[in-house]
């Protein structure tokens, strides 16, 4: 789940409300260009990892870099580098991919969940 720093608490609460357990920040995206924040200049968005149940073996890559420095693209477009890193980290596990327009055929089955994700994001942000 992608969040900005001021909305971290709401993002974790939303994941829990869906029945997931927050595990870690998978990626910190340094967008290189800042936005004015309430307290500091905001350069980053974070991609949070949640899980439900056990993550079965084999687990994938464990040496992915957390910090990604990629300039911002179009509005709401996330860096493809993070999508690829998540695919390497969890190669066989089912995922809900919040990467609009970049879904695999398998994850297209998750459209209903993604629509709910969009709806809840609009409620929180």
C-alpha atoms as a printed R data frame, in Angstrom:
    type eleno elety resid chain resno       x       y       z
1   ATOM     1    CA   UNK     A     1   0.000   0.000   0.000
2   ATOM     2    CA   UNK     A     2   1.383   3.414  -0.961
3   ATOM     3    CA   UNK     A     3   1.182   6.148   1.654
4   ATOM     4    CA   UNK     A     4   2.654   9.529   2.411
5   ATOM     5    CA   UNK     A     5   4.155  10.271   5.818
6   ATOM     6    CA   UNK     A     6   1.193  12.246   7.215
7   ATOM     7    CA   UNK     A     7  -1.138   9.318   6.390
8   ATOM     8    CA   UNK     A     8   0.944   6.451   7.772
9   ATOM     9    CA   UNK     A     9  -1.376   5.826  10.726
10  ATOM    10    CA   UNK     A    10  -4.479   5.733   8.498
11  ATOM    11    CA   UNK     A    11  -2.734   3.378   6.048
12  ATOM    12    CA   UNK     A    12  -1.841   0.909   8.795
13  ATOM    13    CA   UNK     A    13  -5.367   1.139  10.243
14  ATOM    14    CA   UNK     A    14  -6.845   0.439   6.803
15  ATOM    15    CA   UNK     A    15  -4.651  -2.632   6.319
16  ATOM    16    CA   UNK     A    16  -5.727  -3.935   9.730
17  ATOM    17    CA   UNK     A    17  -9.390  -3.243   8.928
18  ATOM    18    CA   UNK     A    18  -8.991  -5.470   5.856
19  ATOM    19    CA   UNK     A    19  -7.639  -8.251   8.097
20  ATOM    20    CA   UNK     A    20  -3.953  -7.810   7.274
21  ATOM    21    CA   UNK     A    21  -0.982  -7.465   9.617
22  ATOM    22    CA   UNK     A    22   1.501  -4.634   8.985
23  ATOM    23    CA   UNK     A    23   5.007  -6.034   8.475
24  ATOM    24    CA   UNK     A    24   7.396  -3.367   7.160
25  ATOM    25    CA   UNK     A    25   8.100  -0.482   4.830
26  ATOM    26    CA   UNK     A    26   9.172  -2.232   1.624
27  ATOM    27    CA   UNK     A    27  10.228   0.876  -0.265
28  ATOM    28    CA   UNK     A    28  10.794   4.553   0.312
29  ATOM    29    CA   UNK     A    29  10.428   6.426  -2.946
30  ATOM    30    CA   UNK     A    30  12.507   9.599  -3.123
31  ATOM    31    CA   UNK     A    31  10.672  11.560  -5.829
32  ATOM    32    CA   UNK     A    32  13.629  13.980  -6.036
33  ATOM    33    CA   UNK     A    33  11.287  16.994  -6.349
34  ATOM    34    CA   UNK     A    34   9.735  18.140  -3.078
35  ATOM    35    CA   UNK     A    35   6.261  19.238  -2.048
36  ATOM    36    CA   UNK     A    36   5.600  21.655   0.758
37  ATOM    37    CA   UNK     A    37   4.533  19.674   3.806
38  ATOM    38    CA   UNK     A    38   2.958  20.776   7.068
39  ATOM    39    CA   UNK     A    39   6.238  20.377   8.974
40  ATOM    40    CA   UNK     A    40   8.983  19.514   6.485
41  ATOM    41    CA   UNK     A    41   9.559  19.435   2.740
42  ATOM    42    CA   UNK     A    42   8.099  16.163   1.514
43  ATOM    43    CA   UNK     A    43  10.174  14.154  -0.971
44  ATOM    44    CA   UNK     A    44   9.015  10.626  -0.250
45  ATOM    45    CA   UNK     A    45   6.193   8.126  -0.444
46  ATOM    46    CA   UNK     A    46   6.338   4.738   1.224
47  ATOM    47    CA   UNK     A    47   5.146   1.342   0.080
48  ATOM    48    CA   UNK     A    48   3.960  -0.700   3.067
49  ATOM    49    CA   UNK     A    49   3.902  -4.501   3.211
50  ATOM    50    CA   UNK     A    50   1.037  -6.283   4.960
51  ATOM    51    CA   UNK     A    51   0.371  -9.996   5.239
52  ATOM    52    CA   UNK     A    52  -2.455 -12.318   6.161
53  ATOM    53    CA   UNK     A    53  -1.422 -15.687   7.605
54  ATOM    54    CA   UNK     A    54   1.975 -17.211   6.936
55  ATOM    55    CA   UNK     A    55   4.085 -16.371   3.926
56  ATOM    56    CA   UNK     A    56   4.781 -19.786   2.401
57  ATOM    57    CA   UNK     A    57   8.226 -20.909   1.312
58  ATOM    58    CA   UNK     A    58  10.078 -20.435  -0.843
59  ATOM    59    CA   UNK     A    59  10.318 -16.768  -0.180
60  ATOM    60    CA   UNK     A    60  12.114 -14.708  -2.805
61  ATOM    61    CA   UNK     A    61  14.794 -12.047  -2.725
62  ATOM    62    CA   UNK     A    62  15.787 -10.511   0.610
63  ATOM    63    CA   UNK     A    63  18.388  -8.060  -0.649
64  ATOM    64    CA   UNK     A    64  16.173  -5.429  -2.284
65  ATOM    65    CA   UNK     A    65  17.116  -1.824  -1.616
66  ATOM    66    CA   UNK     A    66  14.521   0.049   0.406
67  ATOM    67    CA   UNK     A    67  15.390   3.507  -0.952
68  ATOM    68    CA   UNK     A    68  14.388   4.116  -4.581
69  ATOM    69    CA   UNK     A    69  15.395   7.415  -6.218
70  ATOM    70    CA   UNK     A    70  13.265   7.976  -9.304
71  ATOM    71    CA   UNK     A    71  11.801  11.284 -10.524
72  ATOM    72    CA   UNK     A    72   8.041  11.683 -10.363
73  ATOM    73    CA   UNK     A    73   6.138  10.696 -13.484
74  ATOM    74    CA   UNK     A    74   2.513  11.377 -14.296
75  ATOM    75    CA   UNK     A    75   0.051  12.044 -11.464
76  ATOM    76    CA   UNK     A    76  -0.212   9.011  -9.128
77  ATOM    77    CA   UNK     A    77   2.209   6.969 -11.258
78  ATOM    78    CA   UNK     A    78   4.436   4.807  -9.040
79  ATOM    79    CA   UNK     A    79   7.950   3.648  -9.981
80  ATOM    80    CA   UNK     A    80   8.078   0.342 -11.855
81  ATOM    81    CA   UNK     A    81  11.241  -0.500  -9.897
82  ATOM    82    CA   UNK     A    82   9.110  -1.089  -6.783
83  ATOM    83    CA   UNK     A    83   6.698  -3.383  -8.632
84  ATOM    84    CA   UNK     A    84   9.647  -5.437  -9.894
85  ATOM    85    CA   UNK     A    85  11.233  -5.593  -6.419
86  ATOM    86    CA   UNK     A    86   7.971  -6.842  -4.861
87  ATOM    87    CA   UNK     A    87   7.675  -9.493  -7.594
88  ATOM    88    CA   UNK     A    88  11.218 -10.659  -6.758
89  ATOM    89    CA   UNK     A    89  10.540 -10.632  -3.002
90  ATOM    90    CA   UNK     A    90   7.309 -12.629  -3.253
91  ATOM    91    CA   UNK     A    91   7.499 -14.508  -6.570
92  ATOM    92    CA   UNK     A    92   4.835 -17.165  -5.917
93  ATOM    93    CA   UNK     A    93   2.573 -15.441  -3.413
94  ATOM    94    CA   UNK     A    94  -0.760 -13.834  -4.305
95  ATOM    95    CA   UNK     A    95  -0.550 -10.064  -4.147
96  ATOM    96    CA   UNK     A    96  -2.912  -7.135  -4.310
97  ATOM    97    CA   UNK     A    97  -1.051  -4.817  -6.632
98  ATOM    98    CA   UNK     A    98  -1.863  -1.130  -6.267
99  ATOM    99    CA   UNK     A    99  -0.186  -0.344  -9.604
100 ATOM   100    CA   UNK     A   100  -3.047   0.879 -11.779
101 ATOM   101    CA   UNK     A   101  -2.649  -0.283 -15.356
102 ATOM   102    CA   UNK     A   102   0.258  -2.644 -14.629
103 ATOM   103    CA   UNK     A   103  -1.645  -5.689 -13.388
104 ATOM   104    CA   UNK     A   104  -0.865  -9.197 -14.543
105 ATOM   105    CA   UNK     A   105  -3.677 -11.428 -15.778
106 ATOM   106    CA   UNK     A   106  -3.648 -13.238 -12.430
107 ATOM   107    CA   UNK     A   107  -3.986 -10.058 -10.410
108 ATOM   108    CA   UNK     A   108  -6.791  -8.762 -12.611
109 ATOM   109    CA   UNK     A   109  -8.982 -11.081 -10.541
110 ATOM   110    CA   UNK     A   110  -8.310  -8.681  -7.683
111 ATOM   111    CA   UNK     A   111 -10.093  -5.754  -9.375
112 ATOM   112    CA   UNK     A   112 -12.904  -5.757  -6.829
113 ATOM   113    CA   UNK     A   113 -10.401  -5.458  -4.005
114 ATOM   114    CA   UNK     A   114  -8.573  -2.696  -5.867
115 ATOM   115    CA   UNK     A   115 -11.821  -0.783  -6.347
116 ATOM   116    CA   UNK     A   116 -12.376  -1.025  -2.606
117 ATOM   117    CA   UNK     A   117  -8.742   0.126  -2.096
118 ATOM   118    CA   UNK     A   118  -9.458   3.162  -4.290
119 ATOM   119    CA   UNK     A   119 -12.684   3.877  -2.403
120 ATOM   120    CA   UNK     A   120 -11.000   3.665   1.016
121 ATOM   121    CA   UNK     A   121  -8.073   5.802  -0.157
122 ATOM   122    CA   UNK     A   122 -10.558   8.479  -1.219
123 ATOM   123    CA   UNK     A   123 -12.200   8.250   2.225
124 ATOM   124    CA   UNK     A   124  -8.881   8.706   4.041
125 ATOM   125    CA   UNK     A   125  -7.160  11.261   1.823
